[in-house]
Amino acid sequence: MVIMSYLSFGCGSQGAAPNPLATDVQLPHTTFTARTPIPITVSIRNTSSRTVTVNRRMAVNDINAPAAARDIAFDIRAASGKAVPFRWDVKIGPPEASDFGQLGPGRTEAATVDLADQFFLNQPGSYTVTAIYENLARGPIDPDKPDAGAKDVGAVRGRVVSKPLKFTIVP
C-alpha cells in the first residue's frame, strides 16, 4: 500500500514555488502481530523535470522535537484518537554537508524504519500513521562555526505531509 502527498512550500532562497517533491509511505501489509516489527518506508520523490537539492539524511525523531533535529516524524493515532508516544530520546544536530545531495527528475530517496521499535505500539487495535518529511535548512551548518548560519546550497525547504495510512495490530 502506497500513500502519496503533494504540497507547496519554499524552494531554496527563491521563495514559494511549486513543490518538486512528493512523499510516498508504504507498509508491506496492513495487519501486524503484536510485538513484531512494523516496517514503514518513507520516500521523497522529485516530481519535477529538473534536478533539486534535498536533505537526504532522513533522520527520524519525535514529532515534538525541534525541526532541525528531525527530518522525518510520524504522527501515530490509536482508534480513540490518542497519540501513540515516541519511544526514544534522540540527540541529533542539524544536517551536515554530507546530508545534502542532488535528486534527479523522477528519482527517489527512501528510508525504512520499524514503527514498533520507534513507538509504544504493543497493544492490539487499529492505528493511523501520518508521515512528515521536513527540511528547513537552506544547506549545512558548519559545526565549527554554528553562528555563521547555514551555507545556502539551494536545498528544497518546507514540509510534506503524507495522507493517513491505517494499519491494525492483532494479538
C-alpha positions, 0 to 999 in steps of 0.5 A: 500500500502506497500513500502519496502527498503533494504540497507547496512550500519554499524552494531554496532562497527563491521563495514559494514555488511549486513543490518538486517533491512528493512523499510516498509511505508504504507498509508491506501489509496492513495487519501486524502481530503484536510485538513484531516489527512494523516496517514503514518506508518513507520516500521523497520523490522529485516530481519535477523535470529538473534536478533539486537539492534535498536533505537526504539524511532522513533522520527520524525523531519525535514529532515534538522535537525541534525541526532541525533535529528531525527530518522525518516524524510520524504522527501515530493515532490509536482508534480513540484518537490518542497519540501513540508516544515516541519511544526514544530520546534522540540527540541529533544536530542539524544536517551536515554537508554530507546530508545534502545531495542532488535528486534527479527528475523522477528519482527517489530517496527512501528510508525504512524504519520499524514503527514498533521499535520507534513507538509504544505500539504493543497493544492490539487495535487499529492505528493511523500513521501520518508521515512528515518529511521536513527540511528547513535548512537552506544547506549545512551548518558548519559545526565549527562555526554554528553562528555563521548560519547555514551555507545556502546550497539551494536545498528544497525547504518546507514540509510534506505531509503524507495522507493517513495510512491505517494499519491494525495490530492483532494479538 
